[in-house]
Amino acid sequence: MSPRLPASAASASASLPALAAIVTVVLWASAFVGIRALGDTFSPGAMALLRLLAAVIPLTVLMAVVRLRARTTGTPTRPLFPRGRALGMVVAYGVAWFAGYTILLNWAERHLDAGTAALLVNLAPILVAVAAGLFLGEGFPRHLVIGMTIAFAGVVLIALGGSATADAHADWLGIVLGVAAAVLYATGVLIQKSALRTVDALTATWLGAVAGLVATAPFAPVAVGELAGAEPGAIWAVIYLGVGPTAIAFSTWAYALARTDASAMAATTLVVPAIVIVLSWVLLDELPTGVGIVGGLLCLAGVAIARRLLPRRPRMARPARSLDASSPAMAPPHPQRGPGTTATEGTPSCASSSPVSRSADR
């Protein structure tokens, strides 16, 4: 028999993906506010390049430390670069998500307030859930469908509520860019989910960031010029975007995604718009309306249902059906047996006397 983990160890192991998802959600929410605040200092392509550069440096150091430690302890390690199809998927998701999505989001937030941009981008979980159910074999569990429906209703309410701040605005270009960013986000999640079957989370994040950095390299001259004229606070802010919402958040995301369904992880990010609205209210003075607050609460409730974070009431088992002595099933076996009969012959089978109970909740 395989040894059982203690209950405390099993509980801690089960909660690590949830903790990683929480870290990802909070850091990604802060990125929307940071991008909005830096929109007047850096152009979309230059901001993406500087953010990825700030992410690749610590990720490279972390990769080197992990591999050096593995060599010291004699732990077997995988090749630095995956091969064949796995490498192609990592590069593809890095270009789509780290480069394309980031540039489109930076561009969209020049036309949208942070909360509206977060709402449009977080339509992606709906796309991911549908695609994961159709192509990844994850299906459509009832709790996921209910949670996604409630959360999507919250997203609609927040979109209708808008912003109470006069200078917060939205135009059709911003909306198109936000939806396009959502499509790239969903594409990146699905490709990454497939890549994580053969590539570990840290390597996938590092290589994806490197691929995105290479894809944004044409913006280097513009980035150098804008960086020279930027205030120190703006420079530190773009470094934070690289280290926090990119290096750390994408690593925790990949860790959780490798241990969770893609649709469930994508549903978790539906809480991001609610956090963004609160942060933008405090930091950017973009006030949410009452309808937006109600929508944020619905987002939270929907994510909780989709992730099965709410306690479920256990179902009561049906009492066994009583049988009296006159029932044929309770009749004693015939006292006389032939010489060839066994001890069980002549005794009615349990399977034939009572129906087999099946659990209704699988």
ROBA-525929 format. One line per field, with one value per residue: residue in one letter; z, y, x of N, C-alpha, C in turn; residue number from 1. Coordinates in steps of 0.02 Angstrom, whole numbers. Example, Ala and Ser with C-alpha at 12.3 -4.5 7.8 and 13.67 -1.06 7.14 Angstrom:
<nodes>
code	[A S]
n.pz	[390 354]
n.py	[-284 -112]
n.px	[660 642]
ca.pz	[390 357]
ca.py	[-225 -53]
ca.px	[615 684]
c.pz	[390 394]
c.py	[-165 2]
c.px	[660 645]
pos	[1 2]
</nodes>
This chain:
<nodes>
code	[M S P R L P A S A A S A S A S L P A L A A I V T V V L W A S A F V G I R A L G D T F S P G A M A L L R L L A A V I P L T V L M A V V R L R A R T T G T P T R P L F P R G R A L G M V V A Y G V A W F A G Y T I L L N W A E R H L D A G T A A L L V N L A P I L V A V A A G L F L G E G F P R H L V I G M T I A F A G V V L I A L G G S A T A D A H A D W L G I V L G V A A A V L Y A T G V L I Q K S A L R T V D A L T A T W L G A V A G L V A T A P F A P V A V G E L A G A E P G A I W A V I Y L G V G P T A I A F S T W A Y A L A R T D A S A M A A T T L V V P A I V I V L S W V L L D E L P T G V G I V G G L L C L A G V A I A R R L L P R R P R M A R P A R S L D A S S P A M A P P H P Q R G P G T T A T E G T P S C A S S S P V S R S A D R]
n.pz	[0 -36 56 159 155 293 361 375 292 168 155 149 32 -60 -53 -104 -249 -251 -172 -252 -362 -305 -278 -409 -461 -384 -415 -555 -562 -508 -612 -715 -664 -651 -787 -840 -769 -820 -950 -1010 -1011 -1069 -1229 -1304 -1361 -1315 -1176 -1159 -1198 -1100 -984 -1004 -1011 -880 -820 -874 -827 -679 -688 -763 -676 -572 -637 -661 -529 -482 -568 -540 -407 -420 -487 -389 -288 -354 -416 -547 -697 -821 -997 -1037 -1139 -1203 -1328 -1501 -1527 -1401 -1373 -1478 -1439 -1319 -1363 -1448 -1361 -1284 -1374 -1411 -1288 -1192 -1274 -1386 -1320 -1213 -1278 -1346 -1237 -1169 -1266 -1274 -1150 -1164 -1214 -1136 -969 -823 -758 -854 -956 -891 -878 -1011 -1053 -968 -1021 -1078 -997 -1022 -1155 -1141 -1058 -1140 -1251 -1185 -1139 -1260 -1334 -1249 -1174 -1048 -1019 -962 -813 -694 -586 -635 -748 -689 -602 -694 -767 -672 -639 -763 -778 -679 -738 -847 -779 -718 -831 -880 -775 -780 -756 -631 -643 -720 -815 -855 -991 -1140 -1300 -1466 -1527 -1418 -1360 -1459 -1459 -1328 -1333 -1430 -1359 -1261 -1337 -1375 -1248 -1208 -1305 -1272 -1144 -1173 -1260 -1173 -1072 -1137 -1163 -1034 -1001 -1030 -1001 -865 -745 -713 -814 -927 -905 -903 -1034 -1110 -1077 -1128 -1265 -1288 -1261 -1364 -1472 -1451 -1473 -1584 -1536 -1461 -1489 -1473 -1341 -1271 -1291 -1229 -1101 -1060 -1041 -937 -775 -614 -533 -628 -695 -594 -579 -701 -690 -582 -645 -725 -633 -532 -583 -696 -693 -564 -554 -672 -652 -536 -589 -692 -613 -540 -647 -703 -615 -611 -693 -851 -878 -750 -689 -772 -741 -613 -633 -661 -554 -558 -621 -519 -416 -484 -503 -372 -339 -438 -401 -279 -312 -437 -438 -506 -496 -453 -498 -410 -472 -531 -418 -369 -475 -461 -342 -385 -474 -383 -314 -418 -456 -337 -337 -456 -428 -326 -193 -98 46 34 62 135 64 129 163 97 203 237 161 256 290 323 420 346 217 59 36 160 198 277 227 137 239 197 101 -47 -82 -165 -147 -102 40 15 -76 -117 -36 -43 -151 -106 -202 -279 -196 -149 -210 -288 -215 -283 -293 -309 -331 -416]
n.py	[-60 115 248 352 528 641 721 860 890 849 938 1061 1042 1036 1165 1248 1274 1355 1464 1511 1552 1659 1751 1777 1838 1957 2026 2038 2119 2238 2272 2324 2449 2506 2510 2598 2714 2739 2770 2897 2913 2807 2730 2603 2490 2513 2511 2378 2311 2358 2311 2171 2154 2187 2078 1964 1966 1939 1813 1738 1735 1663 1541 1500 1483 1379 1272 1260 1224 1101 1028 1026 950 834 806 747 840 919 952 1118 1187 1143 1021 1008 998 1044 1152 1236 1266 1336 1449 1501 1532 1626 1731 1765 1795 1860 1957 2004 2015 2101 2219 2256 2275 2381 2479 2484 2537 2669 2720 2679 2673 2597 2501 2469 2416 2303 2231 2201 2125 2018 1946 1841 1720 1662 1623 1535 1435 1381 1337 1249 1153 1101 1063 1020 920 944 963 1022 1052 1062 1153 1239 1297 1364 1453 1528 1588 1671 1753 1812 1885 1978 2044 2106 2193 2278 2335 2405 2491 2571 2710 2834 2942 3092 3109 2982 2876 2797 2725 2666 2612 2579 2481 2381 2349 2301 2185 2113 2093 2008 1894 1854 1829 1719 1627 1614 1554 1428 1370 1370 1284 1161 1153 1143 1012 944 1030 1112 1231 1346 1348 1361 1487 1569 1547 1588 1724 1766 1740 1833 1951 1952 1965 2094 2170 2260 2381 2438 2555 2663 2640 2666 2804 2854 2808 2883 3009 2990 3003 2959 2889 2835 2749 2655 2605 2539 2441 2372 2320 2225 2138 2104 2086 2013 1924 1861 1840 1770 1655 1599 1582 1487 1380 1351 1326 1211 1118 1123 1131 1214 1293 1316 1388 1501 1551 1596 1716 1804 1881 1985 2112 2169 2193 2280 2392 2437 2469 2565 2661 2703 2738 2802 2884 2848 2826 2695 2653 2623 2515 2454 2409 2312 2223 2185 2112 2006 1948 1900 1805 1717 1668 1602 1498 1433 1389 1305 1353 1380 1312 1154 1081 925 780 684 513 389 297 122 1 -83 -255 -379 -531 -614 -593 -653 -637 -645 -772 -923 -1027 -1182 -1325 -1447 -1509 -1560 -1681 -1621 -1486 -1320 -1215 -1093 -1111 -1107 -1000 -837 -709 -553 -454 -484 -466 -337 -170 -91 44 200 337 501 612 636]
n.px	[42 22 98 -1 -32 -21 -168 -158 -49 -99 -206 -137 -65 -169 -218 -120 -121 -238 -196 -92 -168 -238 -135 -95 -212 -225 -105 -115 -227 -177 -94 -174 -209 -82 -40 -133 -98 29 10 27 162 236 233 124 198 330 312 274 391 487 426 430 568 604 546 607 739 742 679 770 879 821 795 927 974 890 925 1061 1057 993 1092 1191 1133 1116 997 896 872 769 802 863 795 639 591 542 370 329 416 378 245 265 336 239 132 198 225 94 30 120 178 88 -42 -6 36 -82 -168 -103 -121 -260 -294 -264 -375 -477 -544 -467 -549 -650 -569 -518 -637 -672 -561 -572 -674 -617 -608 -734 -721 -614 -668 -768 -690 -601 -689 -733 -618 -514 -564 -620 -750 -914 -946 -1080 -1069 -973 -1033 -1141 -1074 -996 -1099 -1161 -1052 -1028 -1144 -1120 -1011 -1075 -1160 -1066 -1010 -1121 -1137 -1023 -913 -904 -826 -781 -676 -649 -662 -725 -707 -746 -632 -553 -634 -635 -498 -486 -567 -497 -378 -429 -457 -327 -277 -358 -318 -182 -192 -249 -153 -45 -90 -86 51 103 92 206 308 386 318 398 498 415 358 473 530 421 414 538 518 416 487 582 494 447 558 578 529 627 712 619 581 700 716 598 617 725 670 581 504 577 484 396 481 512 384 358 454 402 287 348 414 317 169 206 330 315 173 138 212 154 29 53 94 -24 -112 -59 -105 -240 -401 -409 -522 -576 -472 -469 -594 -570 -501 -602 -631 -546 -588 -670 -577 -493 -576 -592 -458 -429 -518 -464 -331 -329 -436 -551 -710 -821 -991 -1149 -1213 -1103 -1034 -1123 -1114 -980 -987 -1065 -975 -879 -957 -989 -862 -828 -921 -890 -761 -787 -780 -870 -952 -1030 -1188 -1200 -1276 -1409 -1406 -1514 -1626 -1607 -1710 -1829 -1853 -1971 -1995 -2073 -2044 -1988 -1851 -1796 -1814 -1765 -1626 -1647 -1653 -1603 -1472 -1397 -1268 -1177 -1185 -1134 -1088 -1149 -1244 -1416 -1440 -1508 -1445 -1369 -1367 -1475 -1582 -1597 -1596 -1452 -1376 -1338 -1228 -1289 -1219 -1081]
ca.pz	[0 -37 119 157 182 349 340 370 232 109 150 127 -38 -100 -51 -137 -312 -237 -149 -311 -402 -272 -290 -479 -471 -354 -453 -620 -553 -500 -677 -752 -637 -669 -858 -848 -742 -860 -1020 -1036 -1009 -1116 -1283 -1292 -1376 -1271 -1109 -1160 -1200 -1036 -935 -1015 -992 -807 -799 -896 -786 -619 -706 -784 -615 -536 -674 -649 -460 -477 -603 -504 -346 -440 -501 -326 -250 -395 -439 -621 -724 -891 -1038 -1028 -1189 -1227 -1398 -1546 -1520 -1337 -1381 -1521 -1402 -1271 -1401 -1474 -1308 -1262 -1422 -1409 -1224 -1163 -1320 -1418 -1271 -1174 -1320 -1357 -1174 -1159 -1315 -1256 -1090 -1184 -1236 -1086 -899 -802 -743 -916 -990 -855 -893 -1079 -1055 -930 -1059 -1100 -964 -1055 -1214 -1119 -1033 -1198 -1290 -1145 -1139 -1326 -1363 -1199 -1141 -979 -1011 -933 -750 -676 -543 -676 -790 -645 -579 -750 -785 -622 -646 -824 -764 -643 -786 -884 -735 -710 -894 -883 -724 -803 -707 -611 -650 -782 -865 -877 -1055 -1180 -1369 -1502 -1538 -1355 -1350 -1506 -1435 -1269 -1353 -1462 -1305 -1229 -1381 -1368 -1180 -1208 -1346 -1233 -1090 -1201 -1283 -1115 -1038 -1173 -1154 -966 -993 -1038 -980 -798 -743 -714 -881 -974 -893 -924 -1106 -1138 -1070 -1175 -1331 -1292 -1264 -1432 -1517 -1442 -1483 -1630 -1500 -1418 -1496 -1442 -1269 -1244 -1290 -1179 -1035 -1042 -1019 -887 -704 -576 -511 -685 -708 -543 -592 -755 -663 -543 -692 -748 -580 -497 -624 -750 -671 -508 -566 -724 -623 -493 -634 -725 -561 -526 -707 -713 -565 -612 -759 -881 -871 -681 -678 -807 -703 -556 -651 -667 -496 -570 -630 -455 -382 -522 -489 -305 -342 -478 -360 -227 -338 -496 -428 -553 -449 -480 -480 -369 -514 -538 -355 -368 -524 -432 -294 -423 -498 -328 -300 -473 -451 -280 -357 -508 -397 -270 -131 -49 76 7 111 117 54 176 131 108 249 205 162 304 265 379 418 297 150 31 40 226 213 292 175 145 285 168 43 -79 -68 -206 -137 -59 97 -5 -122 -86 0 -92 -158 -85 -260 -307 -148 -136 -263 -271 -211 -317 -273 -358 -341 -434]
ca.py	[0 177 283 408 591 666 764 929 895 845 1001 1113 1029 1053 1237 1286 1303 1410 1521 1537 1588 1723 1795 1797 1884 2023 2059 2057 2177 2298 2289 2367 2516 2531 2526 2659 2771 2750 2780 2961 2913 2757 2706 2533 2443 2524 2487 2305 2290 2371 2266 2104 2154 2184 2012 1912 1968 1896 1744 1705 1722 1608 1479 1480 1459 1315 1220 1251 1186 1032 995 1017 896 774 795 748 898 917 998 1188 1203 1086 1007 994 1029 1079 1216 1278 1291 1386 1510 1528 1565 1684 1785 1785 1822 1907 2013 2030 2036 2158 2279 2276 2301 2448 2523 2491 2580 2739 2739 2653 2673 2532 2454 2445 2374 2239 2195 2174 2073 1959 1904 1783 1657 1630 1591 1479 1381 1348 1301 1193 1100 1071 1037 990 865 960 961 1080 1034 1106 1208 1287 1334 1410 1506 1572 1628 1723 1800 1851 1934 2032 2082 2147 2248 2326 2371 2452 2542 2617 2747 2897 2995 3129 3101 2912 2875 2736 2734 2602 2584 2547 2420 2331 2328 2261 2120 2078 2070 1950 1837 1832 1801 1652 1585 1599 1507 1361 1343 1358 1225 1103 1151 1125 939 918 1081 1135 1298 1398 1350 1387 1559 1601 1546 1630 1794 1777 1745 1897 2004 1952 1990 2166 2202 2318 2443 2457 2625 2706 2629 2700 2875 2869 2795 2939 3067 2970 3017 2899 2850 2797 2694 2603 2576 2490 2384 2333 2282 2167 2090 2080 2056 1970 1869 1823 1820 1719 1594 1570 1561 1424 1328 1333 1300 1142 1075 1140 1137 1280 1331 1338 1441 1560 1578 1631 1783 1847 1926 2040 2178 2197 2220 2338 2450 2463 2500 2626 2710 2729 2764 2844 2924 2827 2801 2650 2667 2572 2456 2421 2374 2251 2178 2157 2061 1947 1916 1862 1747 1670 1635 1556 1439 1397 1358 1264 1380 1385 1247 1121 1042 854 747 631 448 360 240 56 -24 -138 -316 -419 -602 -651 -578 -710 -626 -662 -842 -961 -1075 -1250 -1361 -1506 -1495 -1619 -1691 -1579 -1415 -1283 -1181 -1034 -1128 -1105 -937 -785 -660 -485 -413 -497 -452 -265 -130 -62 117 238 407 548 666 606]
ca.px	[0 60 88 -48 -8 -61 -223 -134 -7 -143 -243 -92 -50 -228 -231 -67 -145 -285 -156 -58 -217 -253 -77 -100 -269 -211 -51 -141 -272 -136 -64 -220 -203 -16 -39 -173 -61 89 -9 53 236 263 190 106 252 387 295 276 462 518 396 457 639 606 524 654 801 735 662 832 917 787 808 997 980 856 964 1124 1041 979 1156 1227 1102 1112 929 892 837 751 842 845 744 600 602 487 304 325 449 336 188 288 351 176 94 236 214 24 8 167 191 28 -91 18 35 -152 -196 -75 -153 -331 -301 -259 -442 -525 -522 -440 -602 -681 -520 -517 -699 -668 -509 -595 -719 -577 -627 -791 -693 -572 -711 -799 -640 -575 -739 -739 -556 -469 -599 -635 -822 -948 -978 -1136 -1047 -936 -1080 -1179 -1029 -979 -1158 -1169 -997 -1037 -1196 -1086 -972 -1122 -1182 -1011 -1004 -1176 -1127 -972 -874 -934 -776 -794 -624 -646 -696 -719 -727 -752 -566 -533 -674 -609 -432 -496 -593 -442 -334 -461 -448 -257 -272 -387 -274 -122 -208 -260 -89 -2 -115 -60 124 120 90 274 356 370 290 450 528 365 353 535 535 368 435 593 488 382 538 609 442 439 623 576 511 683 733 569 584 759 702 547 646 770 631 531 517 597 426 370 528 500 318 363 492 354 246 385 430 258 116 231 374 285 104 135 239 102 -25 72 94 -93 -143 -36 -138 -311 -430 -401 -584 -583 -423 -492 -650 -543 -481 -660 -633 -499 -620 -692 -518 -469 -619 -575 -392 -432 -554 -419 -268 -338 -497 -604 -759 -872 -1060 -1180 -1223 -1038 -1018 -1164 -1084 -919 -1006 -1086 -914 -850 -999 -982 -797 -830 -959 -852 -702 -810 -754 -925 -967 -1089 -1226 -1198 -1340 -1424 -1415 -1581 -1626 -1614 -1779 -1835 -1885 -1996 -1976 -2114 -2020 -1950 -1780 -1773 -1829 -1704 -1609 -1675 -1608 -1573 -1429 -1371 -1198 -1133 -1197 -1087 -1119 -1186 -1298 -1481 -1448 -1519 -1392 -1385 -1378 -1541 -1635 -1605 -1564 -1388 -1382 -1286 -1223 -1315 -1170 -1017]
c.pz	[0 27 110 186 243 323 331 308 169 99 125 54 -83 -104 -87 -206 -301 -214 -208 -355 -371 -284 -362 -489 -444 -395 -522 -615 -545 -566 -717 -728 -656 -743 -872 -825 -785 -933 -1050 -1040 -1062 -1168 -1273 -1305 -1330 -1200 -1106 -1159 -1132 -982 -942 -997 -916 -780 -815 -851 -722 -635 -728 -723 -577 -571 -661 -579 -453 -509 -568 -441 -363 -455 -437 -287 -290 -420 -515 -645 -798 -931 -1030 -1076 -1207 -1303 -1436 -1531 -1455 -1342 -1424 -1483 -1352 -1306 -1425 -1420 -1282 -1308 -1417 -1345 -1198 -1209 -1347 -1370 -1234 -1215 -1331 -1294 -1160 -1205 -1295 -1197 -1104 -1205 -1186 -1016 -878 -789 -805 -954 -957 -871 -962 -1083 -1021 -959 -1081 -1063 -995 -1117 -1195 -1096 -1090 -1237 -1252 -1143 -1205 -1349 -1314 -1159 -1069 -966 -981 -869 -730 -634 -583 -718 -748 -624 -634 -770 -736 -629 -709 -816 -725 -689 -826 -842 -726 -774 -901 -833 -743 -746 -693 -618 -718 -835 -886 -939 -1089 -1251 -1404 -1515 -1475 -1344 -1396 -1482 -1373 -1285 -1387 -1411 -1270 -1271 -1376 -1299 -1179 -1249 -1307 -1179 -1118 -1226 -1224 -1078 -1071 -1163 -1085 -953 -996 -1015 -910 -799 -749 -783 -932 -966 -918 -1000 -1139 -1134 -1118 -1246 -1340 -1297 -1334 -1481 -1511 -1452 -1532 -1595 -1458 -1427 -1463 -1366 -1237 -1239 -1237 -1108 -1013 -1016 -965 -817 -668 -554 -567 -701 -658 -554 -647 -734 -621 -589 -717 -694 -548 -543 -681 -722 -616 -527 -619 -698 -579 -535 -666 -674 -548 -587 -720 -667 -563 -683 -785 -872 -800 -664 -711 -770 -643 -572 -662 -608 -507 -580 -565 -416 -417 -507 -422 -307 -382 -442 -311 -258 -396 -492 -482 -512 -483 -460 -436 -408 -523 -476 -351 -417 -498 -382 -330 -452 -444 -314 -356 -472 -394 -298 -408 -479 -339 -204 -78 -20 49 62 91 110 103 138 145 157 212 212 207 273 325 368 366 226 123 36 107 244 226 236 190 187 252 106 16 -66 -109 -195 -91 -5 76 -52 -85 -48 -51 -92 -136 -146 -289 -260 -136 -190 -239 -271 -244 -295 -328 -374 -355 -436]
c.py	[62 215 342 470 609 715 836 939 893 909 1057 1104 1049 1129 1278 1313 1361 1472 1553 1576 1655 1773 1821 1850 1954 2060 2080 2116 2241 2319 2335 2440 2546 2551 2591 2721 2788 2766 2845 2962 2866 2739 2631 2484 2450 2500 2411 2280 2299 2325 2196 2100 2150 2117 1958 1909 1926 1824 1705 1689 1664 1542 1454 1452 1389 1259 1207 1210 1113 995 980 957 831 758 797 807 886 962 1070 1209 1140 1078 999 1034 1069 1148 1263 1306 1345 1452 1542 1563 1627 1744 1811 1821 1876 1968 2043 2056 2099 2222 2303 2304 2371 2499 2536 2539 2653 2766 2717 2666 2603 2481 2425 2399 2305 2198 2163 2117 2010 1928 1840 1719 1622 1592 1529 1420 1343 1307 1241 1136 1064 1034 1003 935 879 963 1026 1058 1085 1165 1261 1329 1385 1468 1554 1615 1685 1776 1842 1903 1993 2076 2129 2206 2301 2367 2423 2508 2593 2648 2813 2955 3027 3115 3028 2905 2807 2752 2666 2571 2548 2482 2364 2304 2284 2191 2079 2053 2009 1887 1809 1801 1730 1604 1565 1548 1435 1330 1326 1295 1162 1097 1127 1049 910 968 1105 1209 1353 1404 1379 1463 1596 1604 1588 1704 1811 1784 1811 1955 2009 1982 2066 2204 2260 2384 2469 2530 2674 2700 2666 2775 2894 2857 2852 2999 3051 2991 2953 2856 2808 2738 2638 2568 2524 2430 2340 2291 2220 2115 2061 2046 2012 1911 1828 1797 1766 1653 1560 1546 1493 1367 1304 1301 1228 1093 1085 1140 1208 1323 1357 1393 1506 1592 1617 1703 1830 1895 1987 2107 2209 2228 2282 2400 2480 2499 2565 2680 2743 2766 2813 2889 2910 2791 2753 2673 2612 2508 2418 2382 2308 2200 2146 2102 1997 1910 1873 1799 1695 1632 1584 1492 1398 1360 1313 1287 1386 1316 1218 1080 969 825 690 566 422 301 174 33 -86 -196 -357 -493 -641 -639 -638 -701 -646 -734 -881 -1011 -1144 -1291 -1420 -1486 -1561 -1625 -1647 -1506 -1386 -1247 -1122 -1051 -1131 -1042 -881 -734 -592 -442 -423 -478 -378 -227 -101 13 149 310 451 603 636 661]
c.px	[43 46 41 -17 -50 -114 -201 -92 -49 -182 -200 -75 -108 -239 -177 -89 -194 -247 -119 -106 -235 -197 -81 -154 -253 -158 -76 -189 -232 -104 -109 -214 -135 -11 -76 -134 -1 74 17 128 265 211 177 163 311 373 297 348 495 491 424 531 646 583 576 716 792 717 724 875 887 798 879 1006 949 897 1031 1112 1028 1044 1193 1199 1097 1043 927 850 821 799 817 790 705 609 536 425 299 358 407 276 208 302 286 137 131 225 142 6 56 177 126 -24 -70 16 -37 -184 -169 -108 -226 -340 -283 -327 -496 -498 -503 -494 -634 -634 -518 -579 -696 -618 -534 -658 -683 -595 -687 -766 -652 -615 -744 -748 -612 -625 -744 -677 -509 -502 -616 -710 -851 -983 -1030 -1114 -1009 -983 -1119 -1135 -1011 -1038 -1168 -1114 -1004 -1092 -1167 -1045 -1017 -1145 -1128 -1003 -1059 -1167 -1075 -934 -907 -886 -783 -741 -614 -689 -687 -741 -723 -684 -542 -570 -649 -541 -439 -521 -537 -391 -363 -453 -377 -246 -298 -344 -212 -135 -214 -195 -45 -24 -88 16 144 116 160 327 337 351 342 481 479 358 414 541 481 385 491 566 452 431 567 558 433 505 620 558 568 704 684 572 642 746 651 573 691 731 581 553 538 538 397 415 518 433 321 405 446 309 281 396 367 207 141 271 340 217 99 164 187 43 -8 72 23 -126 -122 -72 -213 -335 -421 -463 -593 -534 -444 -551 -626 -526 -540 -666 -588 -534 -644 -634 -492 -511 -604 -508 -393 -470 -506 -360 -277 -399 -548 -657 -808 -942 -1088 -1193 -1158 -1018 -1058 -1135 -1021 -934 -1030 -1026 -883 -890 -992 -917 -797 -868 -920 -792 -721 -780 -807 -939 -1032 -1122 -1226 -1268 -1349 -1436 -1485 -1578 -1639 -1686 -1784 -1874 -1909 -1979 -2014 -2091 -1981 -1875 -1752 -1787 -1766 -1689 -1639 -1627 -1574 -1533 -1404 -1297 -1152 -1141 -1146 -1126 -1161 -1243 -1363 -1493 -1457 -1462 -1415 -1402 -1447 -1596 -1645 -1569 -1499 -1395 -1323 -1287 -1249 -1267 -1102 -965]
pos	[1 2 3 4 5 6 7 8 9 10 11 12 13 14 15 16 17 18 19 20 21 22 23 24 25 26 27 28 29 30 31 32 33 34 35 36 37 38 39 40 41 42 43 44 45 46 47 48 49 50 51 52 53 54 55 56 57 58 59 60 61 62 63 64 65 66 67 68 69 70 71 72 73 74 75 76 77 78 79 80 81 82 83 84 85 86 87 88 89 90 91 92 93 94 95 96 97 98 99 100 101 102 103 104 105 106 107 108 109 110 111 112 113 114 115 116 117 118 119 120 121 122 123 124 125 126 127 128 129 130 131 132 133 134 135 136 137 138 139 140 141 142 143 144 145 146 147 148 149 150 151 152 153 154 155 156 157 158 159 160 161 162 163 164 165 166 167 168 169 170 171 172 173 174 175 176 177 178 179 180 181 182 183 184 185 186 187 188 189 190 191 192 193 194 195 196 197 198 199 200 201 202 203 204 205 206 207 208 209 210 211 212 213 214 215 216 217 218 219 220 221 222 223 224 225 226 227 228 229 230 231 232 233 234 235 236 237 238 239 240 241 242 243 244 245 246 247 248 249 250 251 252 253 254 255 256 257 258 259 260 261 262 263 264 265 266 267 268 269 270 271 272 273 274 275 276 277 278 279 280 281 282 283 284 285 286 287 288 289 290 291 292 293 294 295 296 297 298 299 300 301 302 303 304 305 306 307 308 309 310 311 312 313 314 315 316 317 318 319 320 321 322 323 324 325 326 327 328 329 330 331 332 333 334 335 336 337 338 339 340 341 342 343 344 345 346 347 348 349 350 351 352 353 354 355 356 357 358 359 360 361 362]
</nodes>
